[in-house]
Amino acid sequence: LRVGFHVFVYKSSNNILLSAGPSLVGVMLGNVAVASYVPAEKIIRGFVGFVNPVLIGFYPYLNRQFLSARSEAKKLSWGVVIGMFVFGLAAAGVFYMAGEYLVINVLGEGFVVAKGVLRVFVWIIPFRLANQALGLCILIPIGKDKATSFLMMTFSVLSMLTAGLISLWYGVEGAVFGFVLAEISLCMVLLVVAFIGSREESTRGKL
């Protein structure tokens, strides 16, 4: 439990944003606003949840590769991160274009108000997939689990604060934009940590 604590925190904080979102929207904007937020959130959560097991499946293999063939493992890991981001962008584009169709046919005509929220929410997909790939495929295998869990938890809290603040002026779509903005910021920070960690490893290897 002690050795794996930071990985546990990482996986737990991964879900705070999507899990606590409805409660935040309800507190800040009322029950009516939740009705337009939750349908979009369900679609995004379902898609991200569908992809997450793929990354978890890569994790044991990449861990072994980092122990035996570190250079090749790094190339493969960065390939997974880039691939997930590109796949997420493509998925976000599809959801953006087909947002109204999905809401009406999957959830029903009564939820058509959620289409605007969904079109903002979709842009969280590529960054969420990239962040999960960075954590499971690069940062944790190179021993940055403490930094990763701390950053994930910190940005999960910041996302709630940002979303709540922006929602005061822009309503539900503002809250969702706050979540997206926090996810983008987290991605930038994780990339910096990953590059620094990789450079430190390369330097140690030369020595």
N, C-alpha and C positions, 0 to 999 in steps of 0.2 A: 504493500500500500504506500509506503514512504517513497520508494523508488519511482513508482508510477503516478505519484500525486499530481505532478505538473501536467502530465498527459490527460489525467482525469479532469483537471481544471480547464484545459484547452478544449476538450470535447464538450464539457458542460457549458462553458461560456459561448461556444459556437451556436447554441440554440437560444440564447437569451433574447437576442434581437427579435427573432420571429415569434418566439413564445410570448414575450411580454408586450409585444406591439398592440394587440387588441385592448389590453388593460390600460395602456398609456393613452390610446386614442379615446377610450371610454371616459377616462378621468379628465382629459383635457378638453374634449369636444362633445361628449355626451353619447347616449346610446344610438341616436340616429346616425351619427358619423361612423360608428362601429359597423353598421349595416353596409356601408360602402367600402369599408376597409377589409373586413374579414374575407369576403369572397375572393378578392385579389390576392390576399395573403395566403389563402388556401392553395391557389393555383401555383404560386411561387414556391411555397413550402413543399408541395408535392413534387415539383420538378427537381428542386435541389436535393430533396430526400431520395429521389430515384437515382441520382448521380453519385451521391456520397458513398454508397457501398463499393463502387468501382475504385475510388481512392483508397478506401480501407483495404481492399483486396491487393492493391499495389504496395501497401506499407510493409508487410513482412518481407516481400521479395526485395524491395529497395534497401531495407535494413541490412539484409544479408549481402547485397551487392556493395554497400558502402564499407563493409568489413573486408571484402575480398578484392573488389575491383572498383576502387573509389572514383577514379577518373571517368570510367564508363557509366557508373551509377549517377554521377552528377549530370552528364549529358542526357541520360534518360529522364532524370528527374526534371530538369529544365524543359525537356520536351513535353513531359506530362503537364507542367504548369502552363506552358504556352498553348498546348493543345486544348486544355480545359478552358482557358480564357477565350480562345477563338471559337470553341464550341458554344460557350456561354453567350458570346456576342451574336452568333447565328441564331441561337434559341431566343435571345431577347428580341432580335429583329422579327422573328416569326410571331412571337407572342404580341409584339407591338402592333403588327399589321393585322393579326387575327384576334385582337383583344375583344372586340365587341361580339364576334362570332362565338368565341369560347365562353364568354360570360353568359350569353343568351342560351346556348345549346348545352353547356355543361351545368350551369347553375340555375338557369331559368330567366325569363324576361323580367321578373321582379327585381333582379339584381343588375340591370343594365347600367345603373348609376355607378357601378364599380369599374366600368371600362376606363374612365379617366385615371383612376387610382392605379389600375393595372398597367397602364402605359408609362407611368412613372416607376412603378415597382419593378418592371422587367429589367431595368438597368442595374439592379442589384445582382442579377444572375451571374454575369461574367466575373465580377469582382469577388463574389462569394465563392465561386468555384476556384478561382485563382488563389484566394486566401487559404482555402482548405487544402489545395494541392501544395502550396508553399509550406504549410505546416506539416502535413503528413509525408510529403515526398522529399523535402529538403531540410527544413529547420530542425525537426525532431531527430531525423537520422544523423545530422552532424552535431548533435548534442546541445541544440539551442532550445530545448523544451521549456526551461524556466522562463527565458525571455519571451518565447512564443505564448505561453499560457498567460503571462503578465499582460502582454499587449492585447491578447484576445479579450481578457476580462476588462481591461481599461477601456478599450474602444467599444465594448458592449455597453458599458455604463455611459460613455460619452455619446453613443448613438441615441440612447434614451433621452439624455439631456438636450441634445441638438434637435431631435425630432419634436420634443415637447415645446421647445422655444420657437421653432419655425412654425409649428402648428398654430401658434397664437395669431399669426398674421395670414397664413395661407391654408388653414384648415387641414383636412385629411391629406391632400396631396402634398402639403408642406411637411407634414409628419413623415410621410413616405420619402420625400426628398431628403430629409434629415437622416433617415436610415441609409439611403444610398450614398450620401456624402460621407458618412462615417465609414462605410464599407470601402469606398475609394481611398480614403485617408489611411485606413488600416492596410490596404494593399500596398500603398506607397512605402509605408514604414516597414512592412514585412520584407519587401524587396530590398530595401537598404540593409536590413539585418542579414538577409540571405547573402547578399553580395559581400558584405564585410566578413561574415562567417566563412564563406568560400575562400576569400582572399587570405584570411588568417590561416586556414588549413593548408593552402598552397605554400605560404611562407614557412610554416612548420615543416612541410614536406621537403622543401629545399634545404632546410637546415639539417 
